[in-house]
Amino acid sequence: MTRLLTVVTLCAVLLSAQADTLELTDGTVLQGCFIRDEGVRLLVWENMQQVGGPAKVYPRSMVKQFKVQRDDSWDARPNLPDLTITFIELNPKLAGLHGRVHYDHWGRPKITGAPVLPDLGEESYLKPEEIVKKLKLKYQPGEPVTLAAHVKNVGFATAQPFEFVWLIDGKEVSRGRHRQRLREMGEATFTLKWNWQEGFHHVTFRIITNQKEIATINNEVTDPLWGWGFFYIVSNKRVRMWHTFRSAAGTFCFEDYYRWHIDIMNLLFAHSIFPAAPEGIKARVRLDRIIYTDDVDKAVQGLVAEDGIAYHQGGWIWHDSPEEKAGKWEPPTKEWRQNTEWSLPHELGHQLGLTDWYALDYAGHEHHKMPDNGDLVAHFMTHPVTMMHWHGPHVFSEADAGYLNMTWDKPRGHFGDHYFAIPAENFLRVVDVNGKPVPGAKVEIFQRGCVVDPNGQPGEEAGVKYFPVIEDGNFDYPVSKDPVIVGETDDDGMLRLPNRPVKEVRTLNGFHRRPNPFGNINVVGGRGLMLVKVTKYNRPCYYWLEITDFITAWFRGQKERFTITLKTPYGSVDSPLPPRNVTVERIDEHHVRVRWEKPAVLRETQYLDRAIGYRVYRRVSSDGLNDRPWFPVATVGPDTFECMVDLRQRPEDVYWFSQANRFAVSTIGELSVESELVETLLPEKP
């Protein structure tokens, strides 16, 4: 008996040797499991017997790390059927605007290009509702619609007859039985007539069977009826190829794997919770149809109806490579098919009108350099840990959430028109190291994606000048050499950004490009980045104005007035005198020593000058001061004049373009009022 138990234990160890490993933050390690990554959570089958059934849920916050590593046994084909619902189609289709939104050289979107869309001339840019009034864009309450559930046997044995049930919002509305057997890769379709109801309703199709299957999680599908309907186009040969291995979804089919990514998208929508979206993103997506074809290119052409309109809200096309068209089919790598394809939710986000936030990353240009080391002044997107910047496994950004929540019931086809959501009045508030106003500071603002017109006549608003730019349709220029805005802060450290003239445009989503600080901003974001140079005491400081901050403020309700605070390293009028002769030297690979001298004595026993200590700061990168600000590394007493700093201890931020290390020291006076920061640059390693 003991020998038998030993053999069984050994077999179990061998079977799990090439399965996944999950390590939790509490130190627990789970080996021999199988993991599905859904971004905000992991779904875990603890052994092979559980694969295809309910999984255990681990919130992302509980996970330290995991590794997906499976041997060929993962792809072993059980001699079992596997019934799945590939998609639920909804008819009649609503019109979409994909391919029918075009842009002029001012970046204005215009709905045009189909016989059913009238050309209103210049009014087309301001009256989009008039252009689409002949299109069916929504269902009417009580309107009959047809739902069609497509069932497929993606297993390796014939499936026996089965029962099915339709539910709306969890309540049964129809039931039936499929009396025929379903062969391997065979399909059957089941329809439901339903009278449309406004609101957020769900439809469920459930397969009921007692037969043993490869998986059971694909026996039920629930779709949001208000969700935007996507299409997939895929070649029959690709589908057959996906039937030769088991994907991360736990089954042997293309449909389950890529339908799972639609579910992930909706899960991430629900978890994209921000001040502008306190209940997450209410918009949803659904897989409305899969178009199987022997000619992908021809199927793509068939997406457009005779009236010139594509009746879908976006989708994805698996184009066949030249090698595949020649019959040379290779399955995706194990690393690909056994993990989440995070690029797909990102790309489908574009189908909904979401932009690439990484377009706001900027490596800098010779026009603007740091004065101490010559680094280009660079910028990395403010909140990059988001789906539309890094792809997954991340939620969508707050700006994305506001956009989708505002437009959840509108046809898709517009792209990036939320860039027009800019508050009516926008201000810069320049403050010193103590948070007090900096009056009389010169402010120069340069803009990416444009060149200042040397022959243009400047305008002025509230004492702030703005300069016209060349409108040639090119939004890819680096940050302008000359400023587009020049002004000076008032006694309160404030500067009102002028609303520069634009070619106005309105979109069907409800956005209106009016005069604004960014001018004729385009929908890809080329002009969505401005470099601010603040100068006082002959000391320039650089900051970035990113369009996402303005958009987010607008969605948070600050549609009339928005203020951005720029914190400088300048001292206040009541600051103590600054330290002198600040230096930094390397001690070893990981440590440096910062030294300084006490301030000069200008006024004996003056309490404003009394130093009660010193604060040492560090800043990494040559990005703007509001991108990678100074952070304190030490606070010491008044008789200490040096500090050791461990270079390994720093915020886990993104230092993409530069690893420059700067240090600074301030004098701390009474009430913790600080002096200006006296900077020094750590030389590069020899």
Salt bridges, closest charged atoms under 4 A:
ASP20 OD2 - ARG70 NH2 2.61
GLU23 OE2 - LYS64 NZ 3.56
ASP37 OD1 - ARG60 NH1 2.42
GLU38 OE1 - ARG41 NE 2.68
ASP72 OD1 - LYS334 NZ 2.59
ASP75 OD2 - ARG337 NH2 2.78
GLU89 OE2 - LYS93 NZ 2.84
GLU89 OE1 - HIS150 NE2 3.67
ASP104 OD2 - ARG108 NE 2.66
ASP119 OD1 - LYS110 NZ 3.26
GLU122 OE2 - ARG108 NH1 2.57
GLU123 OE1 - LYS127 NZ 3.53
GLU129 OE2 - ARG506 NH2 3.00
GLU130 OE1 - LYS133 NZ 3.22
GLU143 OE2 - LYS136 NZ 2.92
GLU163 OE1 - ARG175 NH1 3.95
ASP169 OD2 - HIS201 ND1 2.68
GLU172 OE1 - ARG175 NH2 3.06
GLU184 OE2 - HIS243 NE2 2.85
GLU198 OE2 - LYS138 NZ 3.97
GLU220 OE1 - ARG206 NE 2.59
ASP223 OD1 - ARG259 NH2 2.62
GLU255 OE2 - LYS152 NZ 2.66
ASP288 OD2 - LYS93 NZ 3.10
ASP288 OD1 - ARG286 NH1 2.66
ASP297 OD1 - HIS319 ND1 3.76
ASP297 OD2 - LYS325 NZ 3.27
ASP320 OD1 - ARG238 NH2 3.22
GLU324 OE1 - ARG238 NH2 2.81
ASP356 OD1 - HIS346 NE2 2.69
ASP356 OD1 - HIS350 NE2 2.83
ASP361 OD2 - HIS389 NE2 2.86
GLU366 OE1 - LYS369 NZ 2.70
ASP372 OD2 - ARG662 NE 2.70
GLU398 OE2 - ARG556 NE 2.78
ASP409 OD1 - LYS410 NZ 3.26
GLU425 OE2 - ARG496 NE 3.00
GLU444 OE2 - LYS442 NZ 3.99
GLU461 OE1 - ARG496 NH1 2.64
GLU471 OE1 - ARG527 NH2 3.13
GLU504 OE1 - HIS512 NE2 2.64
GLU546 OE1 - HIS379 NE2 2.54
ASP574 OD2 - LYS436 NZ 2.83
GLU585 OE2 - ARG593 NH1 3.08
GLU585 OE2 - ARG595 NH1 2.79
ASP588 OD1 - HIS591 ND1 2.90
GLU589 OE1 - HIS590 NE2 3.92
ASP609 OD1 - ARG603 NH2 2.67
ASP623 OD2 - ARG628 NE 3.93
ASP627 OD2 - HIS379 ND1 2.77
GLU642 OE2 - ARG593 NE 3.60
GLU642 OE1 - ARG595 NE 3.25
ASP646 OD2 - HIS591 NE2 3.89
ASP646 OD1 - ARG648 NE 3.05
ASP653 OD1 - ARG628 NE 3.75
GLU670 OE2 - ARG610 NE 3.00
GLU674 OE2 - ARG615 NH1 2.78
GLU676 OE1 - ARG539 NH1 3.52
GLU679 OE2 - ARG539 NH2 2.69
